[in-house]
Amino acid sequence: MGGSVSCCISPGESPKIHRREVELEECPITTAEDVSEDTGTYLQHISDRELPDELAQETNPSDNPRASTLFLNKSQTDVREKRKSNYLNHQTSPGLLTKKYSSCSTIYIDDSTVSQPNLKSTIKCVALAIYYHIKNRDSNRSVDIFDEKKYPLSREKIPDDYSVVDPEHKLIYRFIRTLFSSAQLTAECAIVTLVYLERLLTYAEMDICPCNWKRIVLGAILLASKVWDDQAVWNVDYCQILKEMTVEDMNEMERHFLELLQFNINVPASVYAKYYFDLRSLADDNNLSFPLEPLSNKRAQKLEAISRLCEDKYKDLGKSAMRRSVSADNLVGVKKTHAVLS
């Protein structure tokens, strides 16, 4: 991906090591305590080398599906204030209902699912999550490669207060939407982008702030599009979108992004699902409702057909599991019979 960087510890050595056949009695058993670091005969397990801090992995939301997402935690302060304000406003004037609710005659559903999210709504939620990251950041820790003043995305003059003024939600949304529409990326890629962004902030112990948010988001989108989509967008294609950037700058940023991620680009399905549902919770808290449409007869028949297909599939799986259980019981019975006869 961009730069020619190897993640191997010793690329000159082959993983296939020639082993001599010796007798079992001639092989002394050694432990980690018996071997000094100078000898090098003790090989550390790969899990010990790649995961030195298990506690940090457990609390990292981009790796552990049970850990709460960072953006949802950072948004809670604003959400509580909005709920308090809405409660006080409703006491004085209830106002009109802006949300659609199902009734006996009409059922409203949205087409956004965890496997096929709505693109526009997902990008809005991801932009809102980044907005809360910037607004409620702890400090201004950054890395030079993501500093927009040192590595500008355009030739326009950067204002002096660029590192102080927080961007609005609409500005972040327009930046992401432009990249996604030009590169024809999917909604799933937006969710993976947010996973990589929070993983970068956790691994590199940095903050996303006004001076670096564009390049961090660009690097996360660049990496997510290559990992998620089958037909990935090349770095030179992004240079056609951001015409002032060079391919060398794009490659360098991607290389640093991967190094800061420790080359961990794996996104488990459970982590992906957690981010999707947390984004929906963020949308509900900020009145960003997903588009709802009345359930039509054609859509109801389609859902019923899918439901029947799933029921038949689970029935077949249950029958096959029952057959295996019965055959195992028969095998045990045959063994017991042979034991009695013998």
C-alpha positions as CSV (number, residue, x, y, z in Angstrom):
1,M,0.0,0.0,0.0
2,G,2.0,3.0,-1.2
3,G,5.3,2.7,0.5
4,S,7.6,-0.4,0.3
5,V,7.7,-1.1,4.0
6,S,8.2,-4.6,5.4
7,C,6.6,-5.5,8.8
8,C,8.9,-8.5,9.2
9,I,11.4,-8.3,12.0
10,S,14.2,-9.9,10.0
11,P,13.3,-10.0,6.3
12,G,16.6,-11.6,5.4
13,E,15.9,-14.8,7.2
14,S,13.5,-17.4,6.0
15,P,10.7,-18.6,8.3
16,K,11.4,-22.2,7.2
17,I,14.3,-23.2,9.4
18,H,16.1,-26.4,8.7
19,R,15.9,-28.8,11.7
20,R,18.2,-31.7,12.3
21,E,16.7,-35.0,13.4
22,V,18.1,-36.0,16.8
23,E,17.1,-38.5,19.4
24,L,14.6,-37.4,22.1
25,E,17.1,-38.2,24.9
26,E,19.7,-35.9,23.4
27,C,17.4,-32.8,23.4
28,P,17.6,-31.0,26.8
29,I,14.5,-29.2,27.9
30,T,15.2,-25.5,28.6
31,T,12.9,-22.8,30.0
32,A,12.9,-19.1,29.7
33,E,14.6,-18.7,33.1
34,D,17.4,-21.0,32.1
35,V,18.3,-19.2,28.9
36,S,20.0,-15.8,28.9
37,E,19.1,-13.1,26.4
38,D,22.6,-13.4,24.8
39,T,22.2,-17.0,23.6
40,G,19.1,-16.3,21.6
41,T,17.9,-19.9,21.7
42,Y,14.6,-19.0,23.5
43,L,12.0,-17.9,20.9
44,Q,9.4,-15.7,22.3
45,H,5.8,-16.5,21.4
46,I,4.2,-14.3,18.7
47,S,1.3,-13.4,21.0
48,D,3.8,-12.1,23.6
49,R,5.6,-10.0,21.0
50,E,2.5,-8.5,19.3
51,L,0.3,-8.0,22.4
52,P,2.5,-6.8,25.2
53,D,-0.3,-5.1,27.1
54,E,-3.4,-7.3,27.3
55,L,-5.2,-4.8,29.5
56,A,-4.8,-2.0,26.9
57,Q,-6.2,-4.3,24.2
58,E,-9.3,-5.1,26.4
59,T,-10.0,-1.4,26.8
60,N,-9.4,-0.5,23.2
61,P,-12.7,-0.2,21.4
62,S,-11.2,-0.7,17.9
63,D,-10.0,-4.2,19.0
64,N,-12.4,-5.3,21.7
65,P,-16.2,-5.4,20.9
66,R,-17.1,-5.1,24.6
67,A,-15.3,-1.8,25.1
68,S,-17.3,1.4,24.5
69,T,-16.5,3.5,21.5
70,L,-14.6,6.7,22.1
71,F,-16.9,8.9,20.1
72,L,-19.9,7.8,22.0
73,N,-18.2,8.6,25.3
74,K,-17.1,12.0,24.1
75,S,-20.6,12.9,22.9
76,Q,-22.3,12.1,26.2
77,T,-21.7,15.6,27.7
78,D,-23.4,17.4,24.8
79,V,-26.2,14.8,24.6
80,R,-27.0,15.3,28.3
81,E,-27.2,19.1,27.8
82,K,-29.4,18.7,24.7
83,R,-31.8,16.4,26.6
84,K,-32.0,18.9,29.4
85,S,-32.7,21.7,27.0
86,N,-35.3,19.7,25.2
87,Y,-37.0,18.7,28.4
88,L,-37.3,22.4,29.5
89,N,-38.5,23.4,26.0
90,H,-41.2,20.7,26.0
91,Q,-42.5,21.8,29.4
92,T,-43.3,25.3,27.9
93,S,-44.3,24.3,24.4
94,P,-44.6,20.8,23.1
95,G,-44.2,21.7,19.5
96,L,-44.7,19.5,16.5
97,L,-43.5,15.9,16.2
98,T,-40.8,15.6,13.6
99,K,-40.2,11.8,13.9
100,K,-42.4,9.2,12.2
101,Y,-44.0,6.5,14.3
102,S,-45.6,3.3,13.2
103,S,-49.3,2.8,13.7
104,C,-51.8,0.0,13.2
105,S,-52.3,1.0,9.5
106,T,-48.8,2.1,8.6
107,I,-45.4,0.6,9.5
108,Y,-42.2,2.7,8.9
109,I,-38.9,1.0,8.3
110,D,-35.5,2.1,7.1
111,D,-33.4,0.3,4.5
112,S,-30.2,0.7,6.6
113,T,-28.9,-2.6,8.0
114,V,-25.6,-3.6,9.5
115,S,-24.6,-5.3,6.2
116,Q,-25.9,-2.6,3.9
117,P,-26.0,0.8,5.7
118,N,-27.5,3.9,4.2
119,L,-24.5,5.8,2.7
120,K,-25.7,9.4,3.3
121,S,-26.8,8.8,6.9
122,T,-23.7,6.8,7.7
123,I,-21.4,9.6,6.4
124,K,-23.3,12.1,8.5
125,C,-22.9,10.0,11.6
126,V,-19.2,9.4,11.0
127,A,-18.7,13.2,10.5
128,L,-20.6,13.8,13.7
129,A,-18.4,11.3,15.6
130,I,-15.3,13.1,14.3
131,Y,-16.8,16.4,15.3
132,Y,-17.2,15.3,18.9
133,H,-13.7,13.9,18.9
134,I,-12.3,17.3,17.9
135,K,-14.6,19.3,20.2
136,N,-14.1,17.3,23.3
137,R,-10.5,16.4,22.8
138,D,-8.2,16.1,25.9
139,S,-5.2,18.0,24.4
140,N,-3.6,18.8,21.1
141,R,-1.1,15.9,20.7
142,S,-0.3,15.4,17.1
143,V,2.3,13.9,14.6
144,D,4.0,16.1,12.1
145,I,3.0,14.0,9.1
146,F,-0.7,14.9,9.8
147,D,-0.1,18.6,10.3
148,E,-1.9,20.5,7.5
149,K,0.3,23.6,7.8
150,K,3.5,21.5,7.2
151,Y,1.8,19.3,4.6
152,P,-1.1,21.3,3.1
153,L,-3.8,19.7,1.0
154,S,-4.2,22.8,-1.2
155,R,-2.4,25.9,-2.2
156,E,-4.8,28.1,-0.4
157,K,-3.3,30.1,2.5
158,I,-3.9,28.5,5.8
159,P,-5.2,31.0,8.4
160,D,-3.2,31.8,11.5
161,D,-5.9,30.5,13.8
162,Y,-6.3,27.2,11.9
163,S,-5.1,25.2,15.0
164,V,-7.6,26.9,17.3
165,V,-10.9,27.1,15.6
166,D,-12.8,23.8,15.6
167,P,-14.5,22.8,12.3
168,E,-18.2,22.6,12.2
169,H,-20.1,19.3,11.6
170,K,-21.1,20.5,8.1
171,L,-17.5,21.1,7.0
172,I,-16.4,17.7,8.1
173,Y,-19.4,16.1,6.4
174,R,-18.7,17.9,3.1
175,F,-15.0,16.9,3.2
176,I,-15.9,13.2,3.7
177,R,-18.8,13.2,1.2
178,T,-16.6,14.7,-1.5
179,L,-14.0,11.9,-1.1
180,F,-16.7,9.2,-1.0
181,S,-18.6,10.4,-3.9
182,S,-15.5,11.0,-6.1
183,A,-14.0,7.6,-5.2
184,Q,-17.4,5.8,-5.2
185,L,-16.8,4.3,-1.8
186,T,-19.4,2.4,0.2
187,A,-21.0,3.0,3.6
188,E,-19.2,0.1,5.1
189,C,-16.0,1.8,4.2
190,A,-17.1,4.8,6.3
191,I,-17.5,2.6,9.4
192,V,-14.1,1.0,8.9
193,T,-12.7,4.5,8.5
194,L,-13.9,5.4,11.9
195,V,-12.5,2.2,13.4
196,Y,-9.0,3.0,12.0
197,L,-9.3,6.6,13.2
198,E,-10.0,5.6,16.8
199,R,-7.3,2.9,16.6
200,L,-4.8,5.5,15.5
201,L,-5.7,7.8,18.4
202,T,-5.4,5.0,20.9
203,Y,-2.2,3.3,19.5
204,A,-0.3,6.6,18.8
205,E,-1.7,8.4,21.9
206,M,-2.6,11.4,19.9
207,D,-5.6,13.7,19.5
208,I,-7.5,14.7,16.4
209,C,-7.6,18.5,16.4
210,P,-8.2,21.4,13.9
211,C,-4.6,21.2,12.6
212,N,-4.6,17.5,11.6
213,W,-8.2,16.3,11.2
214,K,-8.2,16.4,7.4
215,R,-5.1,14.4,6.9
216,I,-6.0,11.9,9.6
217,V,-9.4,11.4,8.0
218,L,-7.9,11.2,4.5
219,G,-5.4,8.5,5.7
220,A,-8.1,6.5,7.4
221,I,-10.3,6.6,4.2
222,L,-7.3,5.7,2.1
223,L,-6.5,2.7,4.2
224,A,-10.1,1.6,4.6
225,S,-10.9,1.7,0.9
226,K,-7.9,-0.6,0.2
227,V,-8.8,-3.1,2.9
228,W,-12.5,-3.2,2.5
229,D,-13.3,-2.7,-1.2
230,D,-12.4,-5.3,-3.7
231,Q,-11.5,-2.7,-6.3
232,A,-9.4,-0.3,-4.3
233,V,-8.7,3.3,-5.3
234,W,-5.1,3.9,-6.1
235,N,-3.2,6.8,-4.4
236,V,-2.9,8.6,-7.7
237,D,-6.7,8.6,-8.0
238,Y,-6.9,10.5,-4.7
239,C,-4.4,13.0,-6.1
240,Q,-7.0,13.6,-8.9
241,I,-9.5,14.5,-6.2
242,L,-7.1,16.6,-4.1
243,K,-5.2,18.1,-7.0
244,E,-2.6,19.8,-4.9
245,M,-1.3,16.6,-3.2
246,T,1.5,14.5,-4.7
247,V,1.7,10.8,-4.8
248,E,4.9,10.9,-2.7
249,D,3.1,12.8,0.0
250,M,0.2,10.3,-0.1
251,N,2.5,7.3,0.1
252,E,4.4,8.8,3.0
253,M,1.2,9.6,4.9
254,E,-0.1,6.1,4.3
255,R,3.2,4.5,5.5
256,H,3.2,6.5,8.7
257,F,-0.5,5.7,9.3
258,L,0.3,1.9,9.0
259,E,3.3,2.2,11.3
260,L,1.3,4.0,13.9
261,L,-1.4,1.3,13.6
262,Q,1.4,-1.3,14.2
263,F,0.1,-2.8,10.9
264,N,-3.0,-3.9,12.6
265,I,-5.7,-3.4,9.9
266,N,-7.9,-6.3,11.0
267,V,-11.5,-5.3,11.8
268,P,-13.5,-8.2,13.4
269,A,-17.2,-8.5,12.5
270,S,-18.2,-7.9,16.1
271,V,-16.2,-4.6,16.3
272,Y,-17.8,-3.5,13.0
273,A,-21.3,-4.3,14.2
274,K,-20.6,-2.4,17.5
275,Y,-19.5,0.7,15.6
276,Y,-22.6,0.5,13.4
277,F,-25.0,0.4,16.2
278,D,-23.2,3.0,18.2
279,L,-23.4,5.3,15.2
280,R,-27.1,4.7,15.2
281,S,-27.3,5.6,18.9
282,L,-25.3,8.7,18.1
283,A,-27.8,9.6,15.4
284,D,-30.8,9.1,17.7
285,D,-29.2,11.3,20.4
286,N,-28.6,14.1,17.9
287,N,-31.9,13.8,16.0
288,L,-30.2,12.5,12.9
289,S,-32.8,10.0,12.0
290,F,-32.2,7.5,9.2
291,P,-34.7,7.8,6.3
292,L,-37.9,6.0,7.0
293,E,-40.3,4.7,4.4
294,P,-43.8,3.2,4.8
295,L,-43.8,-0.6,4.4
296,S,-45.3,-1.4,1.0
297,N,-46.9,-4.7,-0.1
298,K,-44.0,-5.5,-2.3
299,R,-41.4,-4.9,0.5
300,A,-43.6,-6.9,3.0
301,Q,-43.7,-9.9,0.6
302,K,-39.9,-9.7,0.1
303,L,-39.3,-9.7,3.9
304,E,-41.7,-12.6,4.3
305,A,-39.8,-14.6,1.6
306,I,-36.5,-13.9,3.3
307,S,-37.9,-14.9,6.7
308,R,-39.2,-18.2,5.3
309,L,-35.8,-18.9,3.6
310,C,-34.1,-18.3,6.9
311,E,-36.5,-20.6,8.8
312,D,-36.0,-23.4,6.3
313,K,-32.2,-22.9,6.5
314,Y,-32.2,-23.2,10.3
315,K,-34.6,-26.2,10.2
316,D,-32.1,-28.0,7.9
317,L,-29.3,-27.1,10.2
318,G,-31.2,-28.5,13.2
319,K,-32.0,-31.7,11.4
320,S,-28.4,-32.3,10.4
321,A,-27.3,-31.6,14.0
322,M,-29.9,-34.1,15.2
323,R,-28.6,-36.7,12.8
324,R,-25.1,-36.3,14.0
325,S,-26.2,-36.5,17.6
326,V,-28.2,-39.7,16.9
327,S,-25.3,-41.3,15.0
328,A,-22.9,-40.4,17.9
329,D,-25.3,-42.1,20.4
330,N,-25.5,-45.2,18.2
331,L,-21.7,-45.3,18.1
332,V,-21.5,-45.2,21.8
333,G,-24.1,-47.9,22.2
334,V,-22.3,-50.2,19.8
335,K,-19.0,-49.7,21.7
336,K,-20.8,-50.6,25.0
337,T,-22.3,-53.7,23.4
338,H,-18.9,-54.9,22.2
339,A,-17.5,-54.3,25.7
340,V,-20.2,-56.4,27.3
341,L,-19.8,-59.3,24.8
342,S,-16.1,-59.3,25.2
